[in-house]
């Protein structure tokens, strides 16, 4: 490639900084005055949860580069310091919103977190009695000495460090003690109401304990203390080529996950330099990893407070998903699918229809076999119980369980064992690859022959997230498509070579190259003077070959729109490089999760649904599916509801600028003199499909 080629001048955006920029967009919902107050608090909690996962999964190589003084490569001292500075700035904004905006507004609504200094004598008596009765018996302070070294502190657990004067029972001056706060203790408690008042008063567990730390050390004086929380590396690493039993190896790994490498230390803003330095030394962390926070060290647990507050006016109005418009209630799914494919747009339309499809299959005596992939299904899964019932009814059930679904490993191991216990065939996919494809295949005897029916999805088989994530479910009896799925299940169980498939694209075999080919074909068409168009909707775009291909297609004149909720490494509208690329992120009440890929070259249109984002891991290190939508009515509906709606969103959308910043679409519309009422894609679809009952 010559030096004059524009591709050599294309600089991708940093993935980690792009992830943090996504969290800034989420945090904007905590600022928005048109959002109900408790929901604003919840968005602040979501940011904390996202940052926890960012440190647990993404920060280890950055920190290790800092510790080893790396100066070259992808991770260096400089990249760690830059990333740390970005996180510190984001956390500072987060606590400013919490303390300066949300807490005062909550207090105006009669909801108050009462600090120790604000409690009246009656409240102090209640706190003391509650502490002695419900909390103190569960606390075990550990004084540090040669026989009691610094204790193991679990990932993301709440703890206190205390500095003491005086001597212990043996006459020793061990001045540091650690108090672990058990996870079983709630993080917020409702205080007794004041007679005649409608106010709701709460106390946090950290405030409650700090008020009575001295009670834990009789005969000694507490001179300094601080709450603290350490975040650890939590990505399980198992060498699948070496282990004999993946399930057993993962169980052992789960036991150690809570004690991985320390990556971040959160302490109270007023913690002394002495105690802060002591903790940094214990966890072998640099100063950049220290976060002094003016409030609770774990804002994720604000959800416990939100759930205790009975104030419907401070929450989103309840949304009741409508029954899928294509499905007639009470009529057999098998009969309906013989008439054509069915699309369910979740959560606007109810995920219950998917469970009802499986339930009919379980109860139908003509159904002989059910095959299902399991990635994330939730804690108490009706789907898993239906599969167990299918086995009990004599059907052949095969479950491809992904044991390595991050942070769902233990639940999936338990589900695998429960399915095996009743006689289901459980397999764990392909060694070295995560099975991320979402598919269900039902085989039924009809008129003396076998007929297949299938469900495919861009999301998970999880009723909880199906109420919060936008996804597309696709029900079909198409012979070519269901035959492909049969071959995919055979491949996952036997690991034999896949034959040539009719319609489905599979990662890691075909999907990456096929998407590259389609982008390049659009570029070639545009170069030849034909009209070409690409619209892509996904969670993230971080695969460099695909990003580079999109930039090249843009330079040939292809109009490209990318709707990427999270990280995107491809810069938009950079002169001479990505002039024809627009990137937008929609952050709404619901989490945008559906993956839709649209290509048009001249008069030929293609629309694909997929379980895969355009990330290297999805394309090359996972088993993923993409399938075409050939029905023109369904294709038009997907274009309208998933692509066009997002492209015309002026309320919840953000547009990526050439310098890497995201700017609200409403701000840009205002700058261009557009005064129309801002349009929200999600709000429009909720109004269209919501049940009135």
N, C-alpha and C positions, 0 to 999 in steps of 0.2 A: 504494500500500500504506500503510495507516494506521500511525501510530506505535504503536498498541496491538497490532498484529499480532505474534505471537511471532516470525515470520520476521525481522522487523527487528532483533530482539535476538539472533539467532543469530550467534555469532562462531566462525569456522572456526579449526581448529588450523593452525599454521604448517607448511607442507610441508617445508621444510628441517630444521626441528627434529624433525619426525616421521621423516624419513630417518635422522637421527642416533639417535633413540630406537630405531629398528629395529636399528642397529648395536650398541647397548647390549644388545639382546636376543640378538643373535648372539654377542656377547662373553661372555654368561653361560655359553655352552657351554664356553668356555675355563676357567671356574671350576668346572664341575660335576665332582664326584669320581666320578660313575658313568660318566663318559666316558673311554675309553682315553687314556692320556697323550699319545701322538703326535697323536691327533685333537684334543685340547685345543689343542695347539700349532698345528694346522692352522686351527682356528677363529680363533685370534688372527691368523693370516696372512690369513684371509678378511676380517676387519675392516679390516686395512691396505689390502687391495685395494679394498674398498668405499670407504674414505676417499680413496684416490687418485682414484677415479672421481668421487667427490663434488666434490673440488676441480677436477678437469679439466672437469667439465660444469656444476656449479652455482654456483661461487664467483665467477666473473668479474664478474657484475653487482653482487654485494655489495661486492667490492673496489673496483670503479670508483666506486660510490656513496661509499665512504669517501674515496677520493682526491679526488673533486670536492665533498666536504663536503655531500652531499645531506642535507636535513633532513626532506623530505616524500616520500611515495610508498611503493612496495613495498619498495625498497631504499634504506636510509639509513645514515648513520654508526652510528646506534644498532643497527640490525639486523645490520650487519657485526660490531660489537663483541660483541653478544650471541651470535651464531653462533660467532665465534672462541673465545669463552670456553667455549662448550659443547664444541667440538672439543678444546680444550686439556685440559679435564677428562677427556674420553673417552680421549685419548692417554695421559694420566697414569695412568689405571686400567689401560690396556693394558700399559704397561711395568712397572707394579707386579706384574701377574699374571705377566709374562714373567720378571722378575728374582727376585721373592720367592716365587713358587709353582712355576712350571714348570721353571726351570733347576735348582733344588735337587732336585726330584723326579726329573728326568732323571739327575742325578748319582748319586742313590741306585740308579738302575737301570743304572749303569755307562756312561752316555752323558754326555760332558762336552765343553763348548766351552772349550778351554784358552787363557786370556789370556796375554799376554806375561810378566807377573810371576809366573805360576804354572808356567811351563815349566821342566823340569829341563834340565841341560846337553845331554843327548842330543837332546831335543826342539828346543832352540834351534838346535843344529847342523842338524837336519833342516829347520827353517823357513828358516834362512839359505840353505842349499843349494837348497831348493825355490824360494825367492824369486829367487835369482840365475839359476836355470836356466829356470823356467817363467813367471815374472811380470815381472821387471825388463825383459826384452827388449821387452815389449809396452807399457811405460809411457814417456810422453814428457812430462817436466815442462816447463811453460812459465813462464819468468820474465817478469813484467809490466814493460813499459817502453813508451815512445811507439811503438816499432816492433812491440811485442807487446802489444796491448791485451787486456783481459779476454776470454778465448775464449768462443765459443758453447758453452753447456752444455745438453746435451739433456735433455728432459723425463724425470724420474725416474731419471737416471743417477747413479752413485756417483762422487764426486770428493773430492779433498783440497785444502784451502787451507793453505799453509805460509808461515810468517814466518821470514826468514833474517837472520843477521848476516854481516858481512864483505862482500867485493866480488866481483863476477862476473869473468869472464876479461878483461873490458875495463875493469876498475877502477871499475865503477858500483855504486852501493848500492841496486839494485832489490831491495827486501826481501820482496815478495810473489810467490809462485809457485803455479800451479795444476797439479794432477796428475789427469788423467782416468783412470778405471778402465774399460777396455774391457768392453763387455757380454759379449763372448765368454768372458771369464774366469768360471769357476764362483764362486759366492759362499761355498761351504764346501768344505773339503778334509779328507779323512780322514788322520790322522797314523798312522805305523807303529805297530802294537800293541806294548805292553810285553810282553816275554817272560814267559809264565806268567800273564798277566792276560787276563781276558775283557772288560775295559773297552774302549769305543770312544771314542777321542779325536778331536776335530775342531778345526780352526782356521778362523776366518772370513777372507775376503779382506781386509776392512778391518783386522783385527788383524794379519794377516800384513804388509800394506803399512806400517802405522803403525810396526811394529817395525823397519822398514828404510828409512824415509823418508830418513834421513841418507845412505844409500848413493846416493841420486839426486842429491845436491848435494855432491860432493867439494870439499873446501877451504872449505866454509861450514858454519855451525852452525844447526841448526833450533831456534829458540827457542819457537815456538808452532805448533800445527797443529790441524786438525779435519777430520773427514769432513763432507761436506755433500751435500744432494740438493735439487733444486728441482722443484716440481710446476707444470706449465704448463697453460694453457687448451688443450683438445684437441678441442673440438667443431668439426668441419669446417663451414664456412659457404660454400656455393656458390650463387650466384644462377642458378638453373636457367633463368629466363626470358631471361637474357643470354648464357649460354654456348651454343656451337654443338655441342659434344661433351661430354656430362656425364662420360663415362669419362676423357677426357683432362684435364678440369678437376679431377676428383677425384685423379687421379694427381699433378698439380702440388700440390694441397692437402696430400696425404699427405707430400710432401717437406718441407713447412713445419710439419707438426703438432708435431714434436718441439721446435719453437722458438717456440711461442706465448707469450702474455703470462704472466709469472711470477706465481704465486698463493700459493705456500707455500714456505718455506725450512726444511729440517730440518738441524740441526747436532748435534754431540756436546754432551752436557750440560756438559762442562768447557771448551767453547770460550771463549776470551777475549772480552771486550766489544769489543775493538778489531777482531778478525777478524769477529765477528758483525756489527758496524756496517758494516764494509767490504763484506761480502756483501749486507746489506740495501740499501746504497746502489747497488751494482751492479745489483741486480734491481728497484730502485725499489719496495721493499716496506715497509710499516709494521711497527712492533714486534709487532703482533698476529699477523702472518703468520710469525713466527719460532717454531720448535718446537725446544727443546733436549731431546734424547732420551738417556736413559741406556742405550744399547745400539745395535744396528745401526740405521741410518737407514731401512732398508727391510726391515720384517718380512715383506713379501710373499715374499721370497726364502727364508724358512724352509722353504718346500716343498722346496727343493733338499736341505736337511739331512734332512728327514723321509724323503725318497725314498731316502737312502743308508743308513738304519738298518734292519737286518734284525731286526725284533722283532715278530712277528705278535701277541704277547700285548698289545702296546701300541697296537694298531690295532683298528678295528671288525672284527668277524668278517665274513669275505667273504660277500656276499649274491649268490646266483645267481638271477636272475629266472626265473620259470616261463614256460613257453610259454602263450600266451593260451588261457584255458579254453574260449572259443567256437570256436577253430580246431582242426580235426582235422589233425594232421601228415600230410603226404603227399597230402592231397586238394587239388584245384585251388581256389584262392581264388575264381575266377569261379563255380564250382559252388556253393561255400558261400554266397557273397553273394546268389545267386539265391534262397536260402532265407530271407534276412533280414539285417538290419544286424549288424555286429560291433563290439564295443567292446574296446579294449585299454587297460588302466590301467597306464601306465608310471610308474616302472621296476619295479613289482611284477611286471608281465608284460613280456616281452622286446620291445624295439624291433626286434629282428632279424626279427620277423614282418612289419614294415612293409617292410624291405628285401627280404624274400622275396616279398612281393606285387609290388613293382616288378620284381624279378628274373624272376618268372614272366611278367610283362607283356612284358619285353624279349625273352624266349626264345620266347614264343608267336607263331607265324606269323600267327595271326588278329588279333593286335593291330595296329592301323594307326597310331595316334597316341597320344602321351603329352604331356600338358601339366603343368607343374610350377612352383610358386613356390619361389624360393630366397632365404632371408633369412640364416640362419646354418647352415652345414652342417658346420663343422669343417675342420681343416687337410687331412687326407688322407681325402677323402670317397668312400666306396664308392658312394654315391648318384650322385655326379657321373660316376663311371666307368661306372655302369650306363646313364646317359643317353647318354653318348658311344657305348657299345656299341649302344644302340637305334638311333642314327643310322646306325652302320655296317651294321646289319641292315636298313636301308631304311625304318625307321619315321619318321613325321613327329614331330619333337620340338620343342616350344616351351618355353622356359625364361624365366620372368619373374624376372629377377635384380635384387634390391634392392641397388644399389651403395652406398646411404647407410646400410647397417646399421652402427651405431656400433662402431668398432674392428674391424670385419670388412670394411671397404671394400676393402683390398688383396686379400684372399683372394677376394672376390666378383668383383673386376675380373679376376683371373687365371682364375677359373672361367668367366666369361663369354667370355673370349678362347679358352679351350680348347674350349668347346662350339661356338663359331662356327667354329673351325678344322676341325671335322669336318662342318660343315654344319647344325648345329642353328639354329633360329630363336630368337634372343635378343632380348628386349625389356626395357626398364627401367621399365615401369609408367607412372604418370601424373606429369607434371611438377608439382613442388611437393608431392607426397605420397609418403610411404614405403609400399611394399607390404609390409605386415606379416602379411597373411593367409597361412595355411598350408594348401595344397591341392594335390592331384594328381588329374588326370583322365585316365582311360584309355579309349580308344575301340576297340571290338573288333567284328569282323564275325561275326555269329551267325545262321545260318539265313537268309542273304540280306538281313539288315538290320543296322544299326549299333546296338550296345548300349554304354552308358557305365557305367563303374565309377569310384568315387572314394575318395580318402582325405582326410579333414579332420583337423586337429589343433589343440589349444590350445597346442602347443609347436613347437619347431624340428625340422628334419630333420638332427639332429646326434646321431650315436650316442654321443658322449662325454657330452653333457649329458642324453641320454635315460637314462643310468644314474644320474643324480644329481637330476634334476628330476621332480617328479610332474606328469604330463600325461595327457590323454586323446586317444587316436587313435580315429577313427571311420571304419569302412569301410562303404561302401554301394553298392547298385545301384539305389537309389530313382530312378525316372525323373524325378520333379519336381525332386528335389534336384540330380541330376547335370545336368539341363537348365539349372538356375540357374548352376551352376559353369561350364558352357560359355559362357553369356552373360557371366559375370564375366571369363573369359579373353579373350573377344572384345573386351570393353570395355578391358581393360588393354593389348591389342595395338593396337587401332584408335582407342581413345579416343572411340568413338561413344557416344551416350547409351544407358544401360541401359534395357531394356524392363522392364515390371512383372514382378517375380520371383515364383516360386511359394512358396518357403519361406525362402530365405536373406535375412538382413538385412546390408546393406553400409554400412560407413562409407567416406566421410563423408556418404553420402546419407540412409540410413534409420535407422542403428543408434542414434544419439543420441536422435532424436525417439521412436523406438519404445520405448526403455528408459524415457524420461521418461513416455510414455503409459502404460506398464505400471505404473510406480510410482504415477502419479496415479489409475489405475483401481483399484488396491488401496486407495488412500486414500478414494476415493469409496465403495467397497463397505463399508469399515469405518465410514465416516460414516453410511451407511444402515443400520447395525446388522448387517451381514453379517460373517462371519469372513474375515479377510484375513491373508496371511502372505507375507513376502519373506525369502529366504535368498540371499546373494550371496557367491561365493568368487572372489577375484582377487588380483593382486599389489599393487595400489594403488588407492585411491579419492581422487582429487584434483580431479575435475571439479566446479566449484561448482554449476552448475545441477542436476546429478544429486544432489549432496549436499543441496542445499536441498529438492529434491523428496522425498527420503527423510525429511528432518526433518518436512516437512509431513504426509507419510503417517503418520509416527509420532504426530503430534499428533491425527490422526483415529482412532488406535487400532490401526494396523497393527503387528503384532509383526515386528520386523526384526532379523535376525542378519547381520552382515557379517564374513566371514572374510578379512581383508586382511593378507597377510604383511608388507608394507612400509609405505609412508606411507599415512596416512588423515587427512583434514582434518576429518571429521565427528566432533564430540565425542559421546560416548555417555552416556546416562542423565542428561542435564542436566534438572533439574526444569522442567516446562512447555515444554520445547523438544524433547528427544530421549528422553523417559522410556522409550519402547518400543524404543529402539535399543541393541543390544549389539554391541560390536566386539571381535573377538579376532584374535590373530596366532599362528600355529603356526610355531615355529622348531624344526626337527628335524634329524635326520641327513640327510634329503633336503630339497631346496629346493622348497617348495610353489609350483607354477606353473600349475596348471589353473584355468581360468576357467569357473565354473558359475553360472547365474542361474536361480533358482526363484521363481515367482510363483503364489500361490493366491488366487483371489477366489471366495468362497463354495465351490461344488463344482468349479470349473474350475481345473485345474492346468496350468502350463506350465513346461518346463525347457529351457534354452538352453545350448549350449556355444559358446565364442567364443575367438578369438585376441586379443581386446581387453580391456584393463583399463579401469576407469571413470576415465580421465584425458582431459583436453581434447585432448591430442595424438592419442590413439588414436581419439577420436570424430570429430574434425574435420580432422586433418592426416595421416591414414593411411588406407590401404585395409585394412579389417578385415572379418572375417566373423563372423556368429553364425548358428547353425542350430539348429532345434528337434529334440528327441529325443521322438519320438511313440510309440515302442515302449514299452509299460508295463513290461516286464521290465527293459529297459536303463535306463529312467528310475528304477526302484526301486533298481537296483544303484548308479547314480551318486549318488542320494540317500543311500544307506547308506554308500558308501565315501568320498565326497568331502565331503558336508555333515554328516550325522549323526555320522560318526566324528570330525570336527574339533570339532563342537559338544560332544562328550562327552569330549574330550581333557583330562585333568587333569595331564599330565606335561610336555608340550611347549608348551602353550598359554599365552598371556598375555592378560589382559583390560584393555581401555582404561577408565580411570576418568574421571569427569566433569572432573577437573582436567588431563587430558591425559597422566597417568602410565599406564604399563602395569604391571600386577601379575601375577605368576605365578598361573595358575589353581589350582595346588596349594596356594598360600598362602591363597587365598580359601576353598578347600574345607576346609582345616584350621581356618580361623577359624569356619566354620559347623559344626564338629564332625564332619565326614565323615572317617572313618579308613580307608576302603577303599584298596586298593593303587592308586596312580596309574596311569591308563590312557594309553598312547601310541597315537594313531591309526596312525602310521607303523609302529610295531613290530608292531601287530596285523595290518596288511595284509601286511607282510613275512613274518610267520609263516603267513598264509593262503595266499600265492601263491608263496613261495620254492621253488625247485627243490631237491630233496633229493640230486640227483646231483652 
